[in-house]
Amino acid sequence: MDNETLHDTTLEHALDIAKANHKEAVRLLEHARGAHAAGDISDDRVRQLESLLHVAEEDLRRVAKEQ
């Protein structure tokens, strides 16, 4: 495997991971919002998960740009 192929494969892998992380962050936040509405979790926890989603979005944009 030459360096260019390895680089492409590494970037593809990084993009796959960033997409999966983003999807999981969305899932967690949606679940948390439902739990918050039911009074099961605090505002702080929802804000933490919103922050996590923000980081995942930034990472996904960064990795996609590198492609």
Residue pairs with C-beta under 8 A, 6 or more apart in sequence:
1 9
11 63
11 66
11 67
12 67
14 63
14 66
15 60
15 63
15 64
15 67
18 56
18 59
18 60
18 62
18 63
18 64
19 60
21 56
21 59
21 60
22 53
22 56
22 57
22 59
22 60
24 56
25 49
25 52
25 53
25 55
25 56
25 57
26 53
28 49
28 52
29 46
29 49
29 50
29 52
29 53
32 41
32 45
32 46
32 49
33 46
35 41
36 42
36 43
36 45
36 46
